[in-house]
Every structure is written in structure tokens, then in C-alpha cells.
Amino acid sequence: MTTLDTLTYTSLDEIPRICEQLNKEFKEGTTLPIPHRKKQLRSVAYMFQDNQELFCEALAKDQERPAFETVVHEIHFVIKEIHTALTNLDKWTAGKKVKTEFPWNFANPKVHREPKGRVLIIGAWNYPISLLVGPLIGAIAAGCTVALKPSENSPHTAALLGKLLFRYLYDPQTVKVINGAVDETTALLNVEGGWDHITYTGSTNVGRIIASSAAKNLT
């Protein structure tokens, strides 16, 4: 039976290796096939369905949040987002015809959406599931590899996400959880090669730091 653990920070020495693994998986095309994306999404949904009570307990410890609020605003929200992604993924990834003039119309041109690459998602303390896993759903659906940085200010939830995602994910090599605080986040922002996309929810001051770091690599 799964229990709530104390939050353990990811080793600073491990962060570059983890991020390089994500880069390698993306370049090898691991996350590109649509069936792979769908299996990843379903595995996240199963994780929340199987462990709803544990997530309610974690958020009760972190924020004294009532279980009803956790279920409605966090868990059901995430499951609905996954359902939407699974329902629409084939349509989202299909080539879109482009209207052109003669003679190019004979070529039947189409626009094909391609995944950006390696994505960093930095979560928030107040809604530590929906503001972290919501962007994760989009990144998986898009075919990206992902590093998740949960908020250390919701420690039981962060620890639980790290444990269960590793256990449930169809492919745990393409989605990694890095736990920590300022030092670990700084190490993530400074990884070699930068990030192809970064999402962040939080204060303006920290947002400026992240935007400055992203600008170095035109993220």
C-alpha cells in the first residue's frame, strides 16, 4: 500500500544527466508515435483514478484542503483534460490542408504539427496538481519529453507525484520529476542546451528570472 513520504530533493549532480536523457529520448523519436502519447496519457489518468484518496490526504496535510475541493479542482480537472486530449489527438496531429494558388495547388500542401522538444514545467504550491499536470497533458499530447518541477511548498503532494508517476507511466524515461527548491530550479534553468519550452505559474519576480533564462536559448 502506498503511503505519504517525506519530500527528498533531487541531487544537483543528477539533474544534468536526467535532462540529457530527456533530450536523447526526444531526438530518438521515442515520444513521436501517437500510440505512445495515448498510452502515456492513459497511464496518468489511471494514476489519479487509483490514488484519489492519497492525493486528498496529501493536500490535506500540505494545505488543510477539504477532499471535495481536491477532487473537483485538481483530480477531476486533470482527468477531464486527459479525456479531451485523447478524444482530439488524432485530429490535432493530422495534416491540415493549406489553400494555395496555381500552380502550387497541384502539390496538395499540408501543415504538419511537430513537437517542440524538451519541456520544463514548474508548478505552483496552491494548485500543485492541476497547474503541474495540466501542462504535462499538453506536452505529452504534443509528443514532447518533460521535466516536472513540483512546488516544494506542497511537499507531500510533490513527493507523491514523483513516486506514482514513476510507477504508473507507460514510459517513465520520457517524463521525469525533479524535486527541490531554488538550487534545483536554478540547475534546471541552466542545463546545457536549455529548454525548447518552459511553463511556469508563480510570482512576477521569479517569472522574470525564468524568462531571462529562456531568452538565452530563444525558448
N, C-alpha and C positions, 0 to 999 in steps of 0.2 A: 504493500500500500504506500502511495506517495505521501510524504509529509512535507511541511514547510521547512525550508532550510535557511540558515543564515547566509546572507549575501557575501560571496567571495569575489574579490576583484580579479579580473584577468591580468596575468603577468604582462608587464610592459614589454618584456622580451618576446612574448608570444604574438603580440599584435601585428608586427610586420609580416610574420610568417602566415598568420591567418589571412591577412589581406592579400598576400601574394597568391595564396591558394584560391581565393575567390577570383582573382584576375586570371589565373590559369584555367579554372573551370569555365569561365566565360569564353576565353579565347579558343578553347577546345570545342565550344558549341554545346556544352552539356545542357544548358538551360533553354536552348533554342527550340527543340521539338515541342509541339503543342501538347501531346500526351504527357510529357514530363511536367509541364506547367500545371496541367489539370490535376495530376497526382499530388503535386506539392500543395495546391490549394485545398484539395480534399483532406489531406493529412492535417492541415491547420484547423479545418473545421472539426474534424474528429477529435482533435486535442481539446478544443473548448467544450464540445458536447460531452466528452467523457469526464472532464475535470471541472465542471461548473462550480461545484461546491468548494473545491480547493481554491479557485480563483476568488470566490466570495470571501473565503476565510482569509486569504492573503490581503485583500483590500480592506477587510475589517481591521486587521492588525496594522496595516500601513496608515489608514486614514479614518478608521472608525466608520466606514461607509456601510450603509444598510445593504443587505444582499439584493433586495429588489432593484436598487439603483445600479449595482454592478451588473446584474443580469440584463437590464433594459439598455443601459447606456454604453456598456462595454461588450458583453458577450453576444447578445442578440444583434447588436450593430455589426460586429465583425462577421458573424455567420451570414447575415444578410448581404454584406459586401462580397463575401466569397460566392454566394449563390448568384449574385449579379455578374460577377466575373466569369463564372463557369457557364452561365447561360449565354453570354455575349462574346466569349473569347474567340470562337471561330469567325464571327462577323468582324470583330476588331482586327484580326490578323489577316483577313482576306485582302487580296489586292483590290484597290479602288481605281476604277477606270477614270482616265483623265480626258476631258474634251479637248481636242486639238483640231487645227485646220489642215487642209490639204497641203502637202502630201503625207504629213506625219500621221494622219488618222489611220492610214493603212497598217501602221506598225502596232495598232491597238495598245497604246501605252497605259501603264498602270503605276500607281504608287503603292509600294510595299513598306509597311511599318517595320522598322528594325529596333531591337532592344538597344538601350544606350550603353550598357556595360555593367560596371561595378557601382553599386549604390550604397550610400551610407544613410541610415535613418536614425536620428537622435530623438528619443522620445521625451515626454513630459511627465511630471510627477502626478498631476491632478487627474489625468485620464491615461494611466500608464499602459492600458491595453489598446484602446481604440486609436490613440494618437501614435502608437508604435506599429500595431499590426495592420491598421488601415492602410498606411503607405506600403507596408510589406506586401499586402494583397496585390496592389497595383504593380509593384516591382516584379513579383513573381509572374503575374499575368503577362507582363511585358517581356519576360524572358531574361531578366537580369539576375546577377548574383548579388547578395545582400549582406551587409553587416548591420546588425541591430545594436544600438546602444540605449538600453532602458535607463530610466532615471534612477539614480542611487537613492533618491529621496522617497521612493516606494520600494524598499529593499526586499520585502517578502515576495512582492509581485515580480520584481526583476529576477530574483533567484528562481522562482517557479517557472517563469517563461524560459529561462536558459536551460533548465533541466528537461522540461517537457518538449520543447521544440526539438532538442537533440534526439529525444526518444521517439517522437511521432513523425517527424518529417520524412517524406519518401526519400529525399536526398539531402542529408544533413551537411554535405560538403559544400553546398551552394548557398546556404543561409547560415550565418554564424552570429552568435550573441556574444558581445564584448561587454562585460560589466565593469563598472568603475566610476570614477568621478572626474575631476578636472584633468589630472595627469593622463588618464586613459583616453579621455576625449581628445586632448591635445595630440597624443600619439596617433590617434586615428586620423586626425586632420592633416598630420604631417607625413603620412605614409608615402612611400615612393610612388610616383605616378599619379597621385591624387585620386579623385573620385570622378566618375562620369556624371553622377547626380547626387545631390545631398538634400535631404528633407530635415527640417528642424522646427520644433514648436517650443517657444520659450520666450525669454526676455529679449528686449531690443539690444541690450549691450552684448550679450552672448551672440545674438544673431549677427551683429556687425563683425565679430571675430570670425564666425563661420563663413560669412560672405566674403571677407577678406581672404581667407584661406582658399575658398573655392575659386576666387577670381584668378589666383595664380595659375590654375590649370584650366581656366575658362569653363568651369563646371556649370 
